[in-house]
Amino acid sequence: MKIYLVIAKSTIKMYFRRTQSLFWTLFFPVVMMLGIGFFGFGQFTPPKLGVIDYSNSYDSEIFINELSKKEYVEIRMVSETETEKFILEGKIDSAMRISKDFSLESPEVEISYENSKEKIAKEFYDLSDMVISDLLNKEKKEKSIILREKKFENEYQGYKGFLVPGIVALSIMQSGILGVVFTLISYKTQGVLKRLQATPIDPSHFLIGQMISRLLIIVIQTFVLFIIGTLILNIDIALGSIFAWINIILFSILGSVLFLFIGLAISGASPNEDYAAPIANLITFPMMFLSGVFFDTDVFPDWLSIITNNLPLSPLVNALRESALYGTNTLELLPELSIMIVWIFVAFIVGIKTFKWE
């Protein structure tokens, strides 16, 4: 065990002596997170109203169709089980439940919303009442809709809240893949790995020491980025839950292991840096834009979502975002956990098969 720690310690020292390592590990993701966060991309979209139709009657169908014709509002049919989650994730601004006994003459609806979206919810109410009045050809003298309101205690944290966990996951991927690839390729081309075989150090000692050092660096990096997001962008991380932080640590470690193994596989398959850089970019760049780092993957067609949701980075992004913003427990993240474990196994096998000391 002592030899593992000695190798890990020396690797960490060498890592922090490289200015480019600090740039890609901390400076680059921090600048990207703060820059995009302050610009607030993704905020200028029509307000979204989720509709749950318990009536399924002719009147409710007419009512929903008329609402859908309004270009300044987006109507989305949702289920009861996903309503609160969609509201807190910002996928919808409010949810309207159409009662079982709904009719145009006696319209009864309930609007659910998060505290910061109260004004939008009131606008949905006014719009709905206007639509009912138009359908009945009545003059708008008084409200015809019977409204029940429901607020949620938790708050939607905006695009900044969406962005921070995505940037953290992206940084884990970059640190894991790029850090290992270029370090091992450099050692290989300089003959360092070959000379290590002539020392008492077992090859496994070197690799495990490298992994330990990288894991420690990535976990520290994860905490630093989340703390910056909390202090500067005012994001409420983990909603004060210690279990959510445990989840964040768990998935950060799993993500680190996954991308370290992928980096090991790339370095093993690449004879030099000229081959390694294009392969690393070919793997990391598509995931950067298809795994939900900067925007929700719901915008993709269904066939593409099936692919993107199973990319190595996607489950890490989802797990960190769910844990950091909504305090989601590990059991609810079992699908993400399963995908990551499968990828870790695949990357480990490929890495072991392709790795060479020369």
C-alpha positions as CSV (number, residue, x, y, z in Angstrom):
1,M,0.0,0.0,0.0
2,K,2.9,2.4,0.8
3,I,4.3,2.2,-2.7
4,Y,0.9,3.1,-4.2
5,L,0.7,6.2,-2.0
6,V,4.3,7.2,-2.9
7,I,3.6,6.9,-6.6
8,A,0.3,8.8,-6.2
9,K,2.0,11.6,-4.2
10,S,4.7,12.1,-6.8
11,T,2.2,12.0,-9.6
12,I,0.1,14.8,-7.9
13,K,3.3,16.9,-7.5
14,M,4.1,16.5,-11.2
15,Y,0.5,17.2,-12.2
16,F,0.3,20.6,-10.4
17,R,3.7,21.6,-11.8
18,R,2.2,21.6,-15.3
19,T,0.4,24.9,-15.9
20,Q,-1.6,23.3,-18.7
21,S,-3.0,20.7,-16.3
22,L,-4.3,23.5,-14.0
23,F,-5.7,25.3,-17.0
24,W,-7.8,22.4,-18.3
25,T,-8.7,21.1,-14.8
26,L,-9.9,24.4,-13.2
27,F,-9.4,27.6,-15.2
28,F,-11.1,26.4,-18.4
29,P,-14.3,24.9,-16.8
30,V,-14.6,27.8,-14.3
31,V,-14.5,30.4,-17.1
32,M,-16.9,28.4,-19.2
33,M,-19.3,27.9,-16.2
34,L,-19.3,31.5,-15.1
35,G,-19.4,32.9,-18.7
36,I,-22.3,30.8,-19.9
37,G,-24.0,31.1,-16.5
38,F,-24.0,34.9,-16.5
39,F,-25.1,35.2,-20.1
40,G,-28.1,33.0,-19.2
41,F,-28.5,31.1,-22.5
42,G,-31.8,29.2,-22.8
43,Q,-33.9,31.7,-20.9
44,F,-35.8,33.3,-23.8
45,T,-38.3,30.5,-24.6
46,P,-42.1,30.6,-24.5
47,P,-43.6,29.7,-21.1
48,K,-44.5,26.0,-20.9
49,L,-47.7,24.7,-19.4
50,G,-48.0,21.0,-18.6
51,V,-51.6,19.7,-18.8
52,I,-53.0,16.7,-17.0
53,D,-56.4,15.9,-18.4
54,Y,-58.5,13.8,-15.9
55,S,-61.7,14.6,-17.7
56,N,-60.8,13.3,-21.2
57,S,-64.1,14.7,-22.4
58,Y,-65.2,16.6,-25.5
59,D,-65.1,19.9,-23.6
60,S,-61.6,19.4,-22.2
61,E,-60.4,18.4,-25.6
62,I,-61.8,21.6,-27.1
63,F,-60.3,23.6,-24.3
64,I,-56.8,22.1,-24.7
65,N,-56.9,22.5,-28.5
66,E,-57.7,26.2,-28.1
67,L,-54.9,26.7,-25.6
68,S,-52.5,25.0,-28.0
69,K,-53.3,27.5,-30.8
70,K,-51.8,30.3,-28.8
71,E,-48.3,30.8,-30.2
72,Y,-47.0,32.6,-27.1
73,V,-47.4,29.5,-24.9
74,E,-46.2,25.9,-25.2
75,I,-48.6,23.2,-24.1
76,R,-47.2,19.8,-23.1
77,M,-49.3,16.8,-21.9
78,V,-47.7,15.3,-18.8
79,S,-48.6,12.7,-16.2
80,E,-49.2,13.2,-12.5
81,T,-46.0,11.3,-11.5
82,E,-43.7,13.5,-13.5
83,T,-45.4,16.9,-12.8
84,E,-43.4,18.0,-9.8
85,K,-40.1,16.8,-11.2
86,F,-40.7,18.7,-14.5
87,I,-41.6,21.9,-12.7
88,L,-38.5,21.8,-10.5
89,E,-36.3,21.0,-13.4
90,G,-37.8,23.8,-15.4
91,K,-39.1,21.6,-18.2
92,I,-42.5,23.2,-17.6
93,D,-43.3,26.5,-15.8
94,S,-46.7,25.3,-14.4
95,A,-49.0,22.3,-14.5
96,M,-52.7,22.5,-15.0
97,R,-54.9,19.6,-13.8
98,I,-58.2,19.5,-15.5
99,S,-60.7,18.0,-13.1
100,K,-62.8,14.8,-13.9
101,D,-66.0,16.9,-13.8
102,F,-64.7,19.6,-16.1
103,S,-67.1,21.3,-18.5
104,L,-67.0,24.6,-20.3
105,E,-70.0,25.8,-18.2
106,S,-68.3,24.8,-15.0
107,P,-64.5,24.6,-15.6
108,E,-62.5,23.5,-12.6
109,V,-58.7,23.4,-12.8
110,E,-55.8,23.3,-10.4
111,I,-52.5,25.1,-11.3
112,S,-49.3,23.9,-9.7
113,Y,-46.2,26.0,-9.8
114,E,-42.9,26.7,-8.0
115,N,-42.7,30.0,-6.0
116,S,-40.6,31.9,-8.5
117,K,-43.1,31.1,-11.3
118,E,-46.2,32.5,-9.5
119,K,-46.6,35.4,-12.0
120,I,-46.4,33.0,-15.0
121,A,-49.0,30.7,-13.3
122,K,-51.4,33.7,-12.9
123,E,-50.9,34.5,-16.6
124,F,-51.8,30.9,-17.5
125,Y,-54.9,31.3,-15.4
126,D,-56.0,34.5,-17.1
127,L,-55.3,32.9,-20.5
128,S,-57.4,29.9,-19.7
129,D,-60.2,32.0,-18.5
130,M,-60.1,34.1,-21.7
131,V,-60.2,30.9,-23.8
132,I,-63.2,29.6,-21.8
133,S,-65.0,32.9,-22.3
134,D,-64.3,32.9,-26.0
135,L,-65.6,29.4,-26.4
136,L,-68.8,30.3,-24.6
137,N,-69.1,33.6,-26.4
138,K,-69.5,35.4,-23.1
139,E,-68.5,38.9,-22.2
140,K,-65.6,38.7,-19.7
141,K,-67.3,40.3,-16.7
142,E,-65.9,37.9,-14.1
143,K,-63.7,34.8,-13.8
144,S,-65.5,31.7,-15.0
145,I,-62.7,29.2,-14.0
146,I,-62.7,27.7,-10.5
147,L,-59.0,27.7,-9.6
148,R,-57.1,25.8,-7.0
149,E,-53.4,26.6,-6.5
150,K,-50.6,24.4,-5.4
151,K,-47.1,25.6,-4.7
152,F,-43.9,23.6,-4.3
153,E,-41.4,24.3,-1.5
154,N,-38.3,23.7,-3.6
155,E,-37.3,26.2,-6.2
156,Y,-36.3,26.0,-9.8
157,Q,-32.7,27.3,-10.0
158,G,-32.7,28.5,-13.5
159,Y,-30.2,27.8,-16.3
160,K,-27.3,28.5,-13.9
161,G,-28.5,25.6,-11.8
162,F,-28.8,23.4,-14.9
163,L,-25.4,24.4,-16.2
164,V,-23.2,23.9,-13.1
165,P,-23.5,20.1,-12.7
166,G,-23.1,19.7,-16.5
167,I,-19.8,21.6,-16.4
168,V,-18.6,19.5,-13.4
169,A,-19.4,16.3,-15.3
170,L,-17.6,17.7,-18.4
171,S,-14.6,18.6,-16.3
172,I,-14.5,15.0,-14.9
173,M,-14.5,13.6,-18.4
174,Q,-11.7,15.9,-19.6
175,S,-9.5,15.4,-16.6
176,G,-10.0,11.6,-16.8
177,I,-9.4,11.2,-20.5
178,L,-7.0,14.0,-21.5
179,G,-4.9,13.8,-18.3
180,V,-4.3,10.1,-18.6
181,V,-3.9,10.1,-22.4
182,F,-1.2,12.7,-22.7
183,T,0.6,11.7,-19.6
184,L,1.0,8.0,-20.5
185,I,1.7,8.9,-24.2
186,S,4.5,11.2,-23.0
187,Y,5.9,8.6,-20.7
188,K,5.7,6.0,-23.5
189,T,7.5,8.1,-26.2
190,Q,10.2,9.2,-23.7
191,G,10.8,5.6,-22.7
192,V,9.8,6.2,-19.1
193,L,7.4,3.2,-19.1
194,K,10.0,0.9,-20.6
195,R,12.6,1.9,-18.0
196,L,10.1,1.4,-15.2
197,Q,10.0,-2.3,-16.2
198,A,13.6,-2.6,-15.2
199,T,12.9,-1.3,-11.7
200,P,11.5,-3.2,-8.6
201,I,8.2,-1.4,-9.2
202,D,5.5,-3.8,-10.5
203,P,3.6,-2.4,-13.5
204,S,0.4,-2.7,-11.5
205,H,1.9,-0.4,-8.8
206,F,2.5,2.3,-11.3
207,L,-1.0,2.1,-12.9
208,I,-2.8,2.0,-9.6
209,G,-0.8,4.9,-8.3
210,Q,-1.7,6.9,-11.3
211,M,-5.4,6.1,-10.8
212,I,-5.3,7.0,-7.2
213,S,-3.7,10.4,-7.9
214,R,-6.2,11.2,-10.7
215,L,-9.2,10.2,-8.5
216,L,-8.0,12.5,-5.7
217,I,-7.5,15.4,-8.2
218,I,-10.9,14.9,-9.8
219,V,-12.8,14.7,-6.5
220,I,-11.1,17.9,-5.3
221,Q,-11.9,19.5,-8.6
222,T,-15.6,18.5,-8.3
223,F,-15.9,20.1,-4.9
224,V,-14.1,23.3,-6.0
225,L,-16.4,23.7,-9.0
226,F,-19.5,23.1,-7.0
227,I,-18.3,25.6,-4.3
228,I,-17.7,28.2,-7.0
229,G,-21.1,27.6,-8.4
230,T,-22.6,28.1,-4.9
231,L,-20.7,31.2,-4.0
232,I,-20.7,33.1,-7.3
233,L,-23.8,31.8,-9.1
234,N,-25.9,31.4,-6.0
235,I,-26.8,27.8,-6.7
236,D,-28.3,25.8,-3.8
237,I,-26.3,22.5,-4.0
238,A,-27.8,19.3,-2.7
239,L,-30.6,21.3,-0.9
240,G,-28.7,20.9,2.4
241,S,-28.8,17.1,2.2
242,I,-25.8,15.1,3.3
243,F,-27.0,12.1,1.3
244,A,-27.1,14.2,-1.8
245,W,-23.4,15.0,-1.2
246,I,-22.7,11.3,-0.8
247,N,-24.3,10.7,-4.1
248,I,-22.2,13.5,-5.7
249,I,-19.0,11.9,-4.4
250,L,-20.1,8.4,-5.4
251,F,-20.9,9.4,-9.0
252,S,-17.8,11.6,-9.2
253,I,-15.6,8.6,-8.3
254,L,-17.4,6.3,-10.7
255,G,-17.2,8.9,-13.5
256,S,-13.5,9.4,-12.8
257,V,-12.9,5.6,-12.9
258,L,-14.9,5.4,-16.2
259,F,-13.0,8.1,-18.0
260,L,-9.6,7.1,-16.6
261,F,-10.2,3.7,-18.1
262,I,-11.3,5.3,-21.4
263,G,-8.1,7.4,-21.3
264,L,-6.1,4.3,-20.7
265,A,-7.7,2.6,-23.7
266,I,-6.9,5.6,-25.9
267,S,-3.3,5.8,-24.8
268,G,-2.9,2.1,-25.3
269,A,-4.2,2.3,-28.9
270,S,-2.2,5.4,-29.8
271,P,1.5,5.1,-30.7
272,N,2.1,8.8,-30.2
273,E,0.4,12.2,-29.5
274,D,-0.4,12.7,-33.2
275,Y,-2.7,9.8,-33.0
276,A,-3.9,10.3,-29.4
277,A,-5.2,13.9,-29.8
278,P,-7.6,13.2,-32.7
279,I,-8.9,10.0,-31.0
280,A,-9.5,11.8,-27.7
281,N,-11.3,14.7,-29.4
282,L,-13.3,12.3,-31.5
283,I,-14.6,10.7,-28.3
284,T,-15.0,13.8,-26.1
285,F,-16.4,16.4,-28.4
286,P,-19.6,14.6,-29.4
287,M,-20.4,13.8,-25.8
288,M,-19.8,17.5,-24.9
289,F,-22.7,18.5,-27.0
290,L,-24.9,15.4,-27.0
291,S,-24.9,14.5,-23.3
292,G,-27.0,17.4,-21.9
293,V,-24.1,19.5,-20.6
294,F,-25.4,22.8,-22.0
295,F,-29.0,22.1,-22.9
296,D,-31.7,19.5,-22.2
297,T,-31.6,16.4,-24.5
298,D,-35.4,16.5,-24.6
299,V,-35.0,18.6,-27.7
300,F,-33.6,15.6,-29.6
301,P,-35.7,13.3,-31.7
302,D,-36.6,10.0,-29.9
303,W,-34.3,7.9,-32.0
304,L,-31.3,10.2,-31.2
305,S,-32.2,10.4,-27.5
306,I,-31.9,6.6,-27.2
307,I,-28.3,7.0,-28.4
308,T,-27.3,10.1,-26.5
309,N,-28.8,8.9,-23.2
310,N,-26.5,5.9,-23.2
311,L,-23.3,7.8,-24.0
312,P,-20.7,7.5,-21.2
313,L,-21.0,11.1,-20.1
314,S,-24.9,11.3,-20.1
315,P,-25.5,9.2,-17.0
316,L,-22.9,11.2,-15.1
317,V,-24.4,14.5,-16.1
318,N,-27.9,13.3,-15.1
319,A,-26.8,11.8,-11.8
320,L,-24.8,14.9,-10.7
321,R,-27.7,17.2,-11.8
322,E,-30.4,15.2,-10.0
323,S,-28.2,14.9,-6.8
324,A,-27.0,18.5,-6.8
325,L,-30.3,20.3,-7.6
326,Y,-33.1,17.9,-6.4
327,G,-31.4,15.7,-3.7
328,T,-32.4,12.6,-5.7
329,N,-31.4,9.4,-3.8
330,T,-29.2,6.6,-5.2
331,L,-32.1,4.1,-5.7
332,E,-33.8,6.6,-8.1
333,L,-30.5,6.8,-10.0
334,L,-30.1,3.1,-10.5
335,P,-30.5,3.4,-14.4
336,E,-27.6,5.9,-14.5
337,L,-25.6,3.8,-12.1
338,S,-26.1,0.7,-14.3
339,I,-25.1,2.4,-17.5
340,M,-21.9,3.7,-15.9
341,I,-21.0,0.3,-14.5
342,V,-21.4,-1.3,-17.9
343,W,-19.2,1.4,-19.5
344,I,-16.6,1.0,-16.8
345,F,-16.4,-2.8,-17.5
346,V,-16.2,-2.2,-21.3
347,A,-13.5,0.5,-20.9
348,F,-11.5,-1.6,-18.5
349,I,-11.4,-4.6,-20.8
350,V,-10.4,-2.5,-23.8
351,G,-7.8,-0.6,-21.8
352,I,-6.2,-3.8,-20.5
353,K,-6.2,-5.3,-24.0
354,T,-4.7,-2.3,-25.7
355,F,-2.2,-1.0,-23.1
356,K,1.5,-1.3,-24.0
357,W,4.6,-0.3,-22.1
358,E,6.5,0.7,-25.3
